[in-house]
Structure formats: structure tokens, C-alpha cells
């Protein structure tokens, strides 16, 4: 049943990526308590597909397809990659105070005598 609905949604002009993105967003809304716009006895996935097919739900033209969390991660990585202060500087490990085998930032517990 859902296969026919997917094919119908693709005929509306959505590509598969846009369809999956829209479907994911709508299913999350439904699971958070929003009501289906089209009455159906099917699960959320099929109901959301039917809403898309009936053009009750659609993507905004200016929608950024990166979720906010992913966009923040991409910006953080870009900032690290483009940080000029760390580029080309040699790393000096000769001043390291930690013994081999020590983990930086981890302190050993005091030994307790259990006698």
C-alpha cells in the first residue's frame, strides 16, 4: 500500500531525498502529538505519505535541508579546519610532564591499606 503512495508522491515533483526529509519531519511531528490531516487507520508513515500525496504537507522552497544540529556540526568542523593559528605550527612534545602510560587529566587514587 505504501509503495503506491511513494510513487504518487514522487510524481508530485519531489525527489527521493526531499521526500524522505519531509516524511521524517512529519513523522516526528506526529509522534510528538500533532494530528493527522487526513483520517486513516494506518501507521504514521503511511498517514504522512498520504498527507504528502494529498498536498496537505509540503516542503518550503527556502527550506535548508541540513538539520540545525548537523549544520552546527558542519560549522564547527569548518572553523577547526580554517583556524589559521594552528596551521603550520610544529608540535613540541619535549616539554610533556606526563609519564608514559599516564592519561592526561586523570589522577590516580590514593592507595588505601586494607590491613
N, C-alpha and C positions, 0 to 999 in steps of 0.2 A: 504494500500500500504506500509506504513512504517513498519507494523508488519512483513511482509515477509523480508524486508531489515534487521531488527533487528535480526531475526532468522538466516539470512545468515551471518551476522557479528559475531554472537556467534559461528557459525560453523568454523570461521577462527581461533578460539582458544582464543578469548577474553572472560573473564568472565564478568558478568554484571557490576561490579564495574569499571573495566578497560574501558569497552565500554562507560559507562556514563561519565567517566572522559575525555576520548578522545573526545567524542561528544561535551561536554561542552566547552573544549578548542577550538575546531574547529569552533563552532558556534560563540564564542566570536571573533575569528579572522575574520570570515565572516562579522559580524556586524561592525567591525572596518574598513572594506573596502577591505579585501582580496577577490580575485575572486575564484569562484568555479572551481575546476579542471576538473569537468565533467559537461557539459552543461545540465541543467534541468530547467523545468518550475515550479518545486515545491519550497516550502519554504526552509529556511536554514537547518532546522532539517533533512528533507528528503534528501536534497542535500549532507549534511555532512555524513549521513548514507551511501549514495550511493558511496561517495568517500572512506569511510572506507571499504565498501564491495568490491570495485574495487582495494583495497590495494594501493590507491594513498596517503592515510594518515594513519599513524600508530604510536603507542607508541614507544618511545625509550626504550631500555631494561633497561637503568640506570635511567629512569625517577623516580624522587621522587614524589609519589602520593600526598604528602601534598603540598598545595599551599604555596607560600612564606609567605603570611600573616598568615596562620594557623600555619606554622612552627615557626614563630616568637612568636606567642601567646603561643604555647606549651613550647618553651624555656623559656619565661618569667615566666610562671607558675612553671616550674621545678626549676628555680632559686629561686623563692619565697619559694617553698616547701623545698628546700635543703639548704636554708640560715641558717647556724649554729648559727649566732649571735642572732637570735630571738627565737630559740628553747629552751624551758625550763626556760625562764626568767619570773618571776612573773610580772604581770601588776600592777602598783601602781596608783590608781585613786585618792588618797587622796590629791595630790597636784594640782588638777584641779582648775583653776581660773574662769572658765565659770560658770555662774549661771545656775540652771536647766531651761531648755527651750531655752537657747541660742544655736545658731548653731555656731560651731567653724568656724572662718574665715569670718563671716558675721557681718558687723557693722550696727547698727541701724542708720537710717537717723535722722538728727536733726529735732525736731518738729518745725513746722512753724505756727505762729499765723496768722490766716486769718481774723483778725478784721479790 
